[in-house]
C-alpha cells in the first residue's frame, strides 16, 4: 500500500470553507470586506488563506499594509474555482423538505438587527424567510407553527434552546393626553406610583422585573398586544416596551417616553431543544457568527 505524501495530506485537510474564503477574497481584494461577506473575523480569514497557501505550496496573494493583489498562482486558482466551486457546493447542498423558514415574533420584529442575516441566509440556502406575527408567549415555536422565534424578557419557556442576540433599552408607553406624555423621560422607580398595564400573554415586561418591595400596586392585566395598546391610548394606565417602539410608533394615541434606571430587556432567538429543523440550526449558527464577528 502506498503511503500518503506530506503534500497530499496537507491538501486533504483543505475544505470548501478554505476555497470559499480564497474566492471571496480574490474577488474583493479586501480582508475587511471579505470577512464581512463570509460572516467571519479577519484573523480567521487570514488563517484560512495561510492554510491554503501552505497546502498548495504557493503564494496566492501579495499583501502590504495598504493593498491586496493576486499572485500569478492566485489568478490561475481563481479562474479554476469560479466554475468548479459553485458546482461542488450545489452538489453537496442538502435538499430541504421546506422552501420557507418561518420565524415567529409577538410584536415589533427587530428587522434592522437581523435584516443582513436574513438576506444572506436566503441567498446561501435558496429558501425564503417568512416573518410570522403570533401574539403568544413563545410566538408559535413551542407548537411547531414556526421553526424559530424572536422572544423578549428575562425568562424563556422550557423546551427551547436560545441564543441571546441583543439587549434593548425600555421605554414607557403613555396616553398622548396624559401629563406624562410631556415628560422627556421617566424613572423606572416612579412607574410604581402609576396604574400599570401588563400584557400577560406576549408582554416582555412583567411584575417580576421590579424588586418585590417596589412593584406597582395598581395593576391591570390584559391578554394581548392590541388590547394593551388600546387600553393605554384610552388612559387606563401605562406600560413598558423596548425602545424600538420609539421608531415604530405603533399607535397614534400612545407616546413612548425614554426610561432611566430600567433593567435592559434581553432579546433571544429561540428554537426547540429537540427536533429542530436543520434550517433553523443553520440560521442560528449564522446569527452567532455575525455576533462574534461584530
C-alpha positions, 0 to 999 in steps of 0.5 A, a space after each residue: 500500500 502506498 503511503 500518503 505524501 506530506 503534500 497530499 495530506 496537507 491538501 486533504 485537510 483543505 475544505 470548501 470553507 478554505 476555497 470559499 474564503 480564497 474566492 471571496 477574497 480574490 474577488 474583493 481584494 479586501 480582508 475587511 470586506 471579505 470577512 464581512 461577506 463570509 460572516 467571519 473575523 479577519 484573523 480567521 480569514 487570514 488563517 484560512 488563506 495561510 492554510 491554503 497557501 501552505 497546502 498548495 505550496 504557493 503564494 496566492 496573494 501579495 499583501 502590504 499594509 495598504 493593498 491586496 493583489 493576486 499572485 500569478 498562482 492566485 489568478 490561475 486558482 481563481 479562474 479554476 474555482 469560479 466554475 468548479 466551486 459553485 458546482 461542488 457546493 450545489 452538489 453537496 447542498 442538502 435538499 430541504 423538505 421546506 422552501 420557507 423558514 418561518 420565524 415567529 415574533 409577538 410584536 415589533 420584529 427587530 428587522 434592522 438587527 437581523 435584516 443582513 442575516 436574513 438576506 444572506 441566509 436566503 441567498 446561501 440556502 435558496 429558501 425564503 424567510 417568512 416573518 410570522 406575527 403570533 401574539 403568544 408567549 413563545 410566538 408559535 415555536 413551542 407548537 411547531 407553527 414556526 421553526 424559530 422565534 424572536 422572544 423578549 424578557 428575562 425568562 424563556 419557556 422550557 423546551 427551547 434552546 436560545 441564543 441571546 442576540 441583543 439587549 434593548 433599552 425600555 421605554 414607557 408607553 403613555 396616553 398622548 393626553 396624559 401629563 406624562 406624555 410631556 415628560 422627556 423621560 421617566 424613572 423606572 422607580 416612579 412607574 410604581 406610583 402609576 396604574 400599570 398595564 401588563 400584557 400577560 400573554 406576549 408582554 416582555 415586561 412583567 411584575 417580576 422585573 421590579 424588586 418585590 418591595 417596589 412593584 406597582 400596586 395598581 395593576 391591570 392585566 390584559 391578554 394581548 398586544 392590541 388590547 394593551 395598546 388600546 387600553 393605554 391610548 384610552 388612559 387606563 394606565 401605562 406600560 413598558 416596551 423596548 425602545 424600538 417602539 420609539 421608531 415604530 410608533 405603533 399607535 397614534 394615541 400612545 407616546 413612548 417616553 425614554 426610561 432611566 434606571 430600567 433593567 435592559 430587556 434581553 432579546 433571544 432567538 429561540 428554537 426547540 431543544 429537540 427536533 429542530 429543523 436543520 434550517 433553523 440550526 443553520 440560521 442560528 449558527 449564522 446569527 452567532 457568527 455575525 455576533 462574534 464577528 461584530 
